[in-house]
Amino acid sequence: MTRILIEKSKRLLTVWQDGKTVLRCPAALGAQPTGHKRLEGDGKTPEGVYYICLKRETGKYGCALGISYPSLRDARRAAEDGRLDGALLPLFAEAERERKRPPWGTPLGGEIYIHGGGAQSDWTAGCVALEQKNMAELFALCHEGDTVEIIP
């Protein structure tokens, strides 16, 4: 299985397979990169442990890998502080259990991808952007269900 680590402070994405580094490249983040994503439109890139929940061969920035934000953990925190209706928690639990796409149409936001478009500066709405050649290589390495960890 493939494991992806995104180090926000270093603007660095690293990929391991079978314990070996197979890709290391620069990454751009959301336009407001400091801190964890809490709401749709806050410009932040999430922090935590996620998984690839969707592979798209074509899109605005070419191929893309959907990240399972918001996770059940994100949803629980949001329900506790009133940002999310707690009745939605079973949907997040089911998505996580089946390693499928979580609900993306909530106040927490969603549709966070790793995609192309360039890594020179932080410009996304919360996604992780790579140079096109690096994104093509990452796309070929990854499968739905692979782990993505995003750390400060």
RAMOVEN-V543057 format. One record per pair of residues at least 4 apart in sequence whose ideal C-beta (glycine too) atoms are under 8 Angstrom apart, sorted by the first residue. I is the first residue (numbers start at 1). J is the second residue. D is the distance in Angstrom with one decimal. If there is no record, write none. Layout:
I/J/D  I/J/D
//
This chain:
1/17/7.7  1/143/7.8  1/145/7.6  1/146/6.0  1/147/7.2  2/15/6.2  2/16/7.2  2/17/5.3  2/141/5.5  2/142/5.3  2/143/6.8  2/146/4.3  2/147/7.8  3/15/7.2  3/16/4.8  3/17/7.8  3/146/6.9  3/147/4.9  3/149/7.4  4/13/6.6  4/14/7.4  4/15/5.3  4/52/7.9  4/114/7.6  4/138/7.7  4/142/7.2  4/146/6.7  4/147/6.8  4/148/4.6  4/149/7.1  5/13/7.3  5/14/4.8  5/15/7.9  5/16/7.7  5/149/5.2  5/151/7.1  6/12/7.4  6/13/5.2  6/27/6.0  6/45/7.8  6/114/8.0  6/128/5.7  6/148/7.0  6/149/7.1  6/150/4.5  6/151/7.2  7/11/7.6  7/12/4.7  7/13/7.9  7/14/7.5  7/151/5.8  8/29/5.9  8/33/6.0  8/45/6.4  8/47/7.1  8/150/6.6  8/151/6.6  8/152/5.5  9/152/6.0  11/26/5.7  11/27/5.4  11/28/6.8  11/29/6.9  11/119/7.1  11/122/7.8  12/24/6.8  12/25/7.5  12/26/6.6  12/27/6.2  13/23/7.5  13/24/7.3  13/25/5.5  13/26/7.6  13/27/4.3  13/114/7.5  13/128/6.7  13/130/6.6  13/134/7.7  13/138/7.5  14/21/6.2  14/23/7.1  14/24/4.8  15/21/7.2  15/22/5.3  15/23/4.1  15/24/7.5  15/138/6.4  15/141/5.9  15/142/7.8  16/20/6.3  16/21/5.8  16/22/6.7  17/22/5.0  17/141/6.8  22/141/6.3  23/134/7.0  23/137/5.8  23/138/6.1  23/141/6.6  25/119/7.3  25/130/6.0  25/131/6.9  25/134/4.1  25/138/7.9  26/119/4.2  26/130/7.5  26/131/7.2  26/134/7.9  27/114/8.0  27/119/5.4  27/128/5.1  27/129/6.8  27/130/5.8  28/117/7.8  28/118/6.6  28/119/4.5  28/120/6.9  28/121/6.2  28/122/5.3  28/123/5.9  28/124/6.4  28/128/7.2  28/129/4.2  28/130/7.7  29/33/4.0  29/45/4.3  29/122/4.7  29/124/6.6  29/126/7.9  29/128/6.3  29/129/7.8  30/37/7.4  30/42/7.9  30/43/4.7  30/44/5.1  30/45/4.4  30/122/6.4  30/124/5.2  30/125/6.2  30/126/4.1  30/127/7.0  31/43/4.3  31/122/5.7  31/123/6.0  31/124/6.9  31/125/7.2  32/42/6.3  32/43/3.6  32/44/5.2  33/44/6.9  33/45/6.0  33/122/4.9  34/44/7.6  35/44/5.7  35/47/7.8  36/44/6.5  36/46/6.1  36/47/4.4  36/48/7.3  37/42/6.2  37/44/4.2  37/45/6.4  37/46/4.1  37/47/7.6  37/69/6.7  37/70/8.0  37/74/8.0  37/108/7.6  37/109/6.4  37/112/7.4  37/126/5.6  38/42/5.9  38/44/7.1  38/78/7.5  38/83/7.0  38/108/7.2  39/83/6.8  39/107/6.0  39/108/6.4  39/109/6.3  40/106/7.8  40/107/6.0  40/108/6.6  40/109/3.5  40/110/7.7  41/109/6.9  41/125/7.5  42/109/7.5  42/126/7.4  43/125/6.3  43/126/6.3  44/126/5.7  45/112/7.3  45/124/7.4  45/126/5.3  45/127/7.1  45/128/6.2  45/150/6.6  46/50/7.2  46/67/7.3  46/69/4.4  46/70/7.5  46/74/7.2  46/112/6.1  46/126/7.0  46/150/5.9  47/150/5.1  47/151/6.4  47/152/5.9  48/69/7.7  48/71/6.0  48/73/6.5  48/74/6.9  48/149/7.6  48/150/6.3  49/71/7.5  49/147/6.7  49/148/7.6  49/149/5.0  50/67/4.8  50/68/4.4  50/69/5.8  50/71/6.0  50/147/7.6  50/148/4.6  50/149/7.5  50/150/7.0  51/67/7.7  51/68/5.0  51/99/5.6  51/144/7.8  51/145/5.6  51/146/6.3  51/147/5.6  51/148/6.2  52/65/5.0  52/66/6.8  52/67/6.9  52/68/7.6  52/142/5.5  52/143/6.8  52/144/5.3  52/145/6.4  52/146/4.7  52/148/6.3  53/66/5.0  53/67/6.9  53/68/4.3  53/95/7.5  53/99/7.0  53/100/6.1  53/101/4.3  53/102/7.0  53/144/6.5  54/65/7.2  54/66/3.2  54/101/5.5  54/144/6.9  55/63/7.7  55/64/7.8  55/65/6.0  55/66/7.4  55/139/7.1  55/142/7.2  55/143/7.5  55/144/6.0  56/63/6.4  56/64/4.6  56/65/7.8  56/66/7.0  56/113/7.7  57/63/5.4  58/62/7.0  58/63/6.9  59/63/7.2  59/64/4.9  59/113/7.7  59/115/6.6  60/115/7.7  60/117/8.0  61/115/4.2  61/116/4.4  61/117/4.0  61/129/7.1  61/135/7.7  62/115/6.9  62/116/4.4  62/117/7.9  62/132/6.2  62/135/6.3  62/136/7.5  63/115/7.5  63/116/7.2  63/135/6.3  63/136/6.7  63/139/4.4  64/113/4.3  64/114/6.7  64/115/4.0  64/116/7.7  64/135/7.8  64/139/7.8  65/113/6.2  65/114/4.5  65/115/7.5  65/138/7.0  65/139/6.6  65/142/5.7  65/148/7.9  66/101/6.4  66/111/7.2  66/112/7.4  66/113/5.5  67/112/4.7  67/113/6.6  67/114/6.7  67/128/7.8  67/148/5.5  67/150/7.9  68/95/7.1  68/96/7.3  68/99/7.7  68/101/7.0  68/102/5.6  68/148/7.7  69/74/6.6  69/102/7.4  69/108/7.9  69/109/7.6  69/110/6.4  69/112/4.5  70/74/3.7  70/75/5.4  70/78/7.2  70/92/7.0  70/102/5.9  70/103/7.8  70/106/7.0  70/108/4.4  70/109/7.3  70/110/6.5  71/75/7.0  71/92/7.1  71/96/6.5  71/102/6.9  72/76/6.2  72/89/7.3  72/92/4.4  72/93/5.4  72/95/7.7  72/96/4.6  72/102/7.8  73/77/6.6  74/78/6.3  74/92/8.0  74/108/6.2  75/79/6.2  75/84/5.8  75/88/6.7  75/89/5.8  75/92/4.1  75/102/7.6  75/106/7.8  75/108/7.0  76/80/6.4  76/89/6.6  76/92/7.9  77/81/6.7  78/82/8.0  78/83/3.9  78/84/3.7  78/107/7.6  78/108/5.5  79/83/7.6  79/84/4.8  79/85/7.1  79/86/4.0  79/88/7.6  79/89/6.0  83/107/5.8  83/108/6.7  84/88/6.1  84/106/6.0  84/107/6.3  84/108/6.1  88/92/6.7  88/103/6.4  88/106/6.6  89/93/6.2  90/94/6.2  91/95/6.5  91/102/7.4  91/103/5.1  92/96/6.3  92/102/5.3  92/103/6.6  93/97/6.1  94/98/6.2  94/100/7.7  95/99/7.9  95/100/4.9  95/101/6.3  95/102/4.1  95/103/7.2  96/102/7.1  99/144/7.1  99/145/4.7  102/110/6.9  103/110/7.0  104/109/7.6  104/110/2.8  104/111/5.2  105/110/6.9  106/110/7.0  109/126/6.6  112/126/5.4  112/127/5.6  112/128/7.9  113/127/4.8  113/128/7.5  114/127/6.9  114/128/4.6  114/129/7.8  114/130/6.7  114/135/7.2  114/138/6.7  114/148/7.5  115/127/5.9  115/128/7.6  115/129/6.0  115/130/7.3  115/135/6.4  116/129/6.8  116/130/5.9  116/131/7.0  116/132/4.4  116/135/4.0  116/136/7.8  117/123/7.8  117/124/7.6  117/129/4.6  117/130/7.9  117/132/7.8  118/123/7.6  118/129/6.1  118/131/6.2  118/132/8.0  119/129/5.8  119/130/5.5  119/131/5.4  119/134/7.6  123/129/6.9  124/128/7.2  124/129/5.3  128/150/7.7  130/134/4.3  130/135/4.4  130/138/6.7  131/135/6.9  132/136/6.4  133/137/6.7  134/138/6.2  135/139/6.1  136/140/6.7  137/141/6.6  138/142/6.0  142/146/5.0
//
